[in-house]
Amino acid sequence: MEDWVISFTLTADYYINTVPLPFTFTNTSAGFLASFITVFAIVFFTVSLSLKLSNLMEMALKLYGAAMSTCTSRVLTCLHEKEADFEFISVNLFAGEHKEPPFLAKNPFGQIPVLEDGDLTLFESRAISAYVAEKFKESGYDLIRYQNVKEGAQVKVWMEVESQQYHPAISPIVFQFFVAPLQGKSPEQAIIDENLEKLGKVLDIYEDKLSRAKYLAGDFYSLADLFHLSYTYYFMKTPWANQINDRPHVKAWWEDISSRPAFLKVASAMNFGEKQN
């Protein structure tokens, strides 16, 4: 029970029993009034608490997605890093829920994830993650270096590197190895080989960068590193994990960022394709 309820009840009891009033209470009526006031205070507190909880539920972030999805796991990791309260609503991709009108009203492209924050609806995992990192910038881990404009700029640079250089090389490999078989297709080795070459060139640059800094944007973990987690996690389950492991600084960086508690919470559900491979 909150302190104010106890205080209110004790104060009422004090006035009933000690303060002279222009009318008198019998023991029975005084006891009845004290009980009435106590019950009133408890009911008022209960209703007030219910309204507060209702408001919190209405205000909570809602994330629509699939826990095994690379893009959903990106946002989930960010939410955990920021220690944000949110409700996760699973979308059944195999049943095509993401292509049904209710979901298309949230994202007309029919892709996960989608974030709802009150009357705001966002899609695209990197945009959602950036929004979460900014909204909760003063809680959890600082992923955007908001107090240092130069460090923040470096974070943005390497976020772009991930989306424009790293992702285009690694995602076709992951797709061919995990997704193509589920579609009844054989992985196209030519596509894998072409993108392994591209990925190797990107990782050579990463190896040099990470020989001079612990993380991509500097000596601090950030969204720039976080954005690499989901696809690299699946990539490390393929026969070509040596692309990471053969580069000592890249390997050390990967082992560091993939062992963070926020990602470990998410990775436990990232089991896409495990039964097929």
C-alpha positions, 0 to 999 in steps of 0.5 A, spaced: 500 500 500 502 506 498 504 511 504 499 516 502 494 511 503 497 509 510 498 517 512 491 519 510 488 513 514 492 515 520 490 522 519 483 521 519 483 516 525 487 522 529 482 527 528 476 522 529 479 520 536 483 526 538 480 533 535 474 536 538 469 537 533 462 541 533 459 534 534 460 527 537 462 520 535 460 514 539 465 509 538 461 505 533 460 511 529 467 513 529 469 506 528 464 506 522 467 512 519 474 510 520 473 504 516 469 507 511 475 512 510 480 507 510 476 503 505 475 509 500 482 510 500 484 503 498 479 503 493 481 510 490 488 508 490 486 501 486 482 505 481 488 510 481 493 504 480 489 501 475 488 507 470 496 508 471 497 501 469 492 502 463 496 508 461 502 505 461 500 499 457 497 504 452 504 508 451 508 502 451 512 500 444 509 495 440 514 491 435 511 487 430 515 481 427 518 474 427 524 473 433 528 469 428 528 474 423 534 478 421 531 485 421 526 484 427 532 481 431 536 488 429 530 492 433 530 487 439 537 488 440 537 495 440 530 495 445 534 490 450 540 495 449 536 501 451 532 497 457 526 499 453 519 497 455 515 494 449 510 489 447 512 484 442 507 481 437 509 475 433 507 475 425 506 469 422 510 469 416 509 462 413 502 464 414 502 470 410 500 475 415 505 480 413 501 480 406 494 481 409 490 488 410 491 489 417 499 488 417 499 492 410 496 498 413 502 498 418 507 497 412 504 497 405 511 493 403 508 487 407 515 487 411 517 486 418 518 489 423 514 494 424 514 499 431 508 502 433 509 508 439 502 511 440 500 514 434 507 513 430 508 507 426 515 506 423 518 500 419 525 499 416 529 496 422 535 501 421 530 507 422 526 504 427 533 502 431 535 509 430 529 512 433 529 507 439 536 509 440 534 517 440 528 516 444 531 513 450 538 516 449 538 517 456 537 510 458 540 504 457 547 504 453 548 510 449 548 507 442 549 514 438 554 518 442 549 523 443 553 527 447 559 528 442 557 530 435 564 528 432 563 521 435 556 521 433 558 522 426 563 516 426 557 512 428 553 515 422 558 513 417 559 506 419 552 505 420 552 507 412 558 502 411 554 497 414 548 498 409 551 500 403 557 495 403 557 490 408 549 488 408 549 487 400 555 482 400 553 478 406 545 478 405 545 474 398 550 469 402 545 468 407 539 468 403 542 462 398 544 458 404 538 458 409 532 461 404 533 458 398 532 451 400 526 453 404 523 455 397 525 448 394 531 451 390 538 449 390 543 454 393 546 458 387 554 457 388 556 462 383 552 468 387 555 465 393 562 465 390 561 472 387 559 475 394 564 472 398 569 475 394 565 482 395 565 480 403 572 479 403 574 486 400 569 489 405 572 485 411 579 487 409 578 494 410 574 492 417 580 488 419 585 494 418 580 499 422 579 494 427 586 494 428 586 501 430 580 501 434 576 496 438 569 498 435 568 500 428 566 508 430 571 508 435 573 505 442 566 504 444 560 500 442 554 503 438 549 502 433 554 501 427 556 495 431 549 492 433 547 493 425 552 487 423 549 482 429 543 479 425 546 477 419 553 475 421 550 471 426 547 467 421 553 467 416 557 464 422 553 458 421 555 457 414 561 453 411 564 460 410 565 463 417 572 463 416 571 469 412 571 472 419 575 467 423 581 468 419 581 476 420 584 476 428 581 483 429 575 482 426 574 475 429 575 479 436 570 484 434 565 479 432 566 475 439 565 481 443 559 484 440 556 477 439 557 476 447 553 482 449 547 480 454 542 484 449 544 480 443 544 473 447 537 474 449 535 475 442 540 470 439 536 464 443 530 465 438 534 466 432 533 459 429 531 460 422 533 454 417 536 450 423 531 444 421 533 444 414 541 444 415 
